[in-house]
Amino acid sequence: MPSFDSARDRFRIGPAHLGVLGCLYGGEDVTDDLVPARDELRAAGLASDDDAVIPELADLVAALADPVVLVQIEITGGEGVTDHGAVVGNDACYVYETWPGEVESEYVRTDLPLLVWSLARVVGLRDRGAKPPTAPVVTTRIGVMDAGFEALADMDALSVDDAAERLRALLSGEGGLSDPELTVFTHLLLQLNGNWRMTVAWNNREGRGTDIRGITVLDCGPLGYWLRERPAEPIMPGTVTSDDELRLIFTDVRRVWELITELIPSVEELPSPIER
């Protein structure tokens, strides 16, 4: 069910509810398949019987309908893939998060100067005191990393030492890696908490289409953060193969913060200034 937390100006809304809000914003009739979602919005007090949404929700709807900047975050972890992000409108800025296995997302209003902080929180950015390893750069192929992930999926019953030994042998054979890269890469995969891909898009000022910037970062727990320099973002679907180069670079937490900041377009890059 959708809901509203007035004390924190946040909403829980699912895709079907967004579909209803899109119909209402455009002055269109709610389609039959969206009627249950419309009834849920009414039951939650977010829309009246004559389909007028509450003022607080109207700001979110306006930002979603006419976004100035869109941020998409795809996080892959042990529970699968979850989608998060942010939407910046002319009058309001919201960050949204999902929970593994849940349909609805939580939309929380934030101020534009706090956007980078909010995005860093979404990806769980924090300083664990990781130091650069003996090989701060690892270069191999996408297929080698994929083979490592597949092997790890079959090693759940093994001890950490046995899993490390088998993984090391596979990476050495499949990718031709040698020390110190081999040892570092082996432990990166063993310690991997998850990886996240952050993409920011906006209509450029020249009116010639959409500009896009992005990064992909591996969160390797005590071994720190690793920026995937190759393949470089943004990546279009179907453009990466198993033979493509994979290049990972150890990146301290301060630099990751800077990389997130650099994704956000400046006012000069946008088609029109937005309120800050």
C-alpha positions in Angstrom: 0.0 0.0 0.0 1.2 3.5 -0.7 1.8 5.8 2.3 2.9 9.2 3.4 5.1 10.2 6.4 4.3 13.8 6.9 6.9 14.3 9.6 9.7 13.4 7.1 8.0 14.4 3.9 8.5 11.0 2.4 6.3 8.6 0.4 6.1 4.9 -0.4 4.9 4.5 -4.0 5.0 1.6 -6.5 5.2 1.6 -10.3 1.5 1.3 -10.7 0.9 4.3 -8.4 3.3 6.3 -10.5 1.3 5.2 -13.6 -1.9 6.6 -12.0 -0.2 9.8 -11.1 1.0 10.2 -14.6 -2.5 9.8 -16.0 -3.8 12.4 -13.5 -1.0 14.8 -14.3 -1.7 14.6 -18.0 -5.5 14.9 -17.6 -6.1 11.4 -18.9 -8.5 8.8 -17.7 -7.0 6.1 -15.5 -6.8 2.9 -17.4 -8.6 -0.2 -16.2 -5.4 -2.0 -15.2 -4.4 1.0 -12.9 -7.8 1.3 -11.2 -6.7 -0.9 -8.2 -3.6 1.4 -7.7 -5.8 4.5 -7.9 -8.1 3.0 -5.2 -5.0 2.4 -3.0 -3.9 6.0 -3.4 -7.4 7.1 -2.4 -7.5 4.7 0.6 -4.1 6.1 1.7 -5.4 9.6 1.6 -3.0 10.6 -1.1 -5.8 11.3 -3.7 -9.4 12.4 -3.2 -12.4 10.7 -4.7 -12.3 13.3 -7.6 -8.6 12.4 -8.1 -7.0 15.5 -6.7 -3.6 14.6 -5.1 -2.5 16.2 -1.9 -0.2 19.2 -2.3 2.9 17.4 -0.9 2.5 14.7 -3.5 1.9 17.3 -6.3 5.5 18.5 -5.9 6.8 15.0 -6.5 4.5 14.4 -9.4 5.6 17.6 -11.1 9.3 16.7 -10.7 8.7 13.2 -12.2 6.6 14.6 -15.1 9.1 17.3 -16.0 12.5 16.4 -14.6 15.6 18.6 -15.1 18.1 15.9 -13.9 17.6 12.2 -13.5 19.9 10.0 -11.5 19.7 6.2 -11.8 21.5 3.8 -9.4 21.6 0.1 -10.0 23.0 -1.8 -7.0 23.9 -5.5 -7.4 24.4 -7.5 -4.2 23.7 -10.8 -2.5 20.0 -10.2 -2.7 19.9 -9.4 -6.4 19.6 -6.1 -8.2 17.8 -3.0 -6.7 17.1 0.3 -8.4 17.4 3.6 -6.7 18.0 7.2 -7.8 16.9 10.8 -7.7 14.8 13.2 -9.7 15.5 17.0 -9.7 12.6 19.2 -10.9 12.4 23.0 -11.1 10.8 23.3 -7.7 11.7 20.1 -5.8 14.4 17.4 -5.5 13.6 13.8 -4.4 15.8 10.7 -3.7 14.2 7.3 -3.9 15.3 3.9 -2.7 13.9 0.4 -3.0 14.3 -2.7 -0.7 15.2 -6.1 -2.1 12.0 -8.0 -2.9 9.8 -5.0 -2.4 7.8 -3.3 -5.2 7.3 0.1 -3.7 10.1 2.7 -3.5 10.5 5.3 -0.8 10.7 8.9 -2.1 12.3 11.4 0.3 12.5 15.1 -0.4 15.9 16.7 -0.1 17.6 20.0 -0.9 19.7 20.3 -4.0 22.9 21.2 -2.1 22.5 17.9 -0.2 22.0 15.8 -3.3 25.5 14.4 -3.3 25.3 13.5 0.4 22.0 11.8 -0.2 23.3 9.8 -3.2 26.4 8.8 -1.2 24.1 7.5 1.5 22.1 5.5 -1.0 25.2 3.6 -2.1 26.4 3.1 1.4 29.6 5.2 1.0 31.7 5.2 4.1 35.3 5.3 5.1 36.6 1.9 6.3 40.2 3.0 6.4 41.2 0.8 3.4 44.8 1.3 2.1 46.0 0.9 -1.4 47.1 -2.7 -2.0 50.3 -3.9 -3.6 48.5 -3.8 -7.0 46.2 -0.8 -7.0 45.3 -1.4 -10.6 43.9 -4.8 -11.9 43.6 -5.4 -15.6 41.9 -8.5 -17.1 38.8 -9.3 -19.2 35.1 -9.0 -18.4 34.8 -12.8 -19.0 37.4 -13.5 -16.3 35.4 -11.7 -13.7 32.2 -13.3 -14.8 33.8 -16.7 -14.5 35.0 -15.9 -11.0 31.5 -14.9 -10.0 30.1 -18.2 -11.4 32.8 -20.2 -9.6 32.0 -18.4 -6.3 28.4 -19.3 -6.6 29.3 -23.0 -6.5 31.7 -22.6 -3.5 29.2 -21.8 -0.7 30.0 -25.0 1.1 33.8 -24.4 1.0 35.9 -22.8 3.7 37.3 -19.4 2.9 40.8 -20.8 2.4 39.6 -23.5 0.0 37.4 -21.0 -1.9 40.4 -18.6 -2.3 42.6 -21.4 -3.5 40.2 -22.6 -6.2 39.3 -19.0 -7.2 43.0 -18.2 -7.5 43.6 -21.2 -9.8 40.7 -20.3 -12.0 41.7 -16.6 -12.4 45.2 -17.6 -13.1 44.1 -20.1 -15.8 41.2 -18.1 -17.3 42.8 -14.7 -17.2 46.5 -15.3 -17.2 46.8 -13.2 -14.1 50.0 -13.3 -12.0 51.0 -11.8 -8.7 50.5 -9.3 -7.3 47.4 -8.7 -9.4 46.3 -12.3 -9.1 46.2 -12.2 -5.3 44.5 -8.8 -5.1 41.8 -9.7 -7.7 41.1 -13.0 -5.9 40.5 -11.2 -2.6 38.5 -8.5 -4.3 36.0 -11.0 -5.5 35.9 -12.8 -2.2 35.3 -9.6 -0.3 32.9 -8.0 -2.7 29.8 -6.6 -0.9 28.3 -5.5 -4.2 28.7 -3.1 -7.0 26.8 0.0 -8.0 26.3 1.9 -11.2 25.3 5.5 -11.1 24.1 7.3 -14.2 23.0 10.9 -14.5 21.1 12.3 -17.5 19.8 15.7 -18.4 18.7 17.7 -21.5 21.6 19.7 -22.6 21.5 23.5 -22.9 22.1 23.5 -26.7 18.9 21.5 -27.2 20.7 18.7 -29.1 19.5 15.8 -26.9 20.5 14.2 -23.6 23.9 14.3 -21.9 24.8 11.4 -19.8 27.6 10.7 -17.3 28.2 7.6 -15.2 30.5 5.6 -13.0 30.6 2.0 -11.8 32.2 1.2 -8.4 32.9 -2.1 -6.7 32.4 -2.1 -2.9 34.9 -4.6 -1.7 34.4 -4.2 2.1 37.7 -4.0 4.0 39.6 -3.8 0.6 37.9 -0.5 -0.2 36.3 0.9 -3.3 37.4 0.1 -6.8 36.4 2.2 -9.8 35.7 0.3 -13.0 37.7 2.5 -15.4 37.2 0.1 -18.3 34.6 -0.5 -19.7 33.9 3.2 -19.1 30.4 4.5 -18.4 28.0 5.2 -19.8 27.5 1.8 -21.4 24.6 1.1 -23.7 22.9 -2.3 -23.5 24.6 -5.0 -25.6 27.8 -3.1 -26.2 30.1 -5.1 -23.7 31.4 -8.6 -24.5 33.3 -11.1 -22.4 36.5 -10.2 -24.3 36.4 -6.5 -23.4 39.0 -5.2 -21.1 38.2 -4.9 -17.4 40.3 -2.3 -15.6 39.7 -1.8 -11.8 41.4 1.0 -9.9 41.6 1.3 -6.1 39.9 4.6 -5.2 39.8 6.1 -1.8 36.5 7.2 -0.3 37.2 10.9 -0.8 37.8 10.4 -4.5 34.6 8.4 -4.8 32.7 11.3 -3.3 34.3 13.6 -5.8 33.4 11.3 -8.7 29.7 11.4 -7.6 29.9 15.2 -7.4 31.4 15.4 -10.9 28.4 13.4 -12.3 26.0 16.2 -11.4 25.7 18.8 -14.1 26.4 22.5 -13.4 23.8 25.1 -13.9 25.6 26.2 -17.0 25.1 22.7 -18.5 21.3 22.7 -18.0 18.7 24.1 -20.3 17.5 26.5 -17.6 18.5 27.4 -14.1 16.8 25.6 -11.3 16.1 26.7 -7.8 18.8 25.8 -5.2 
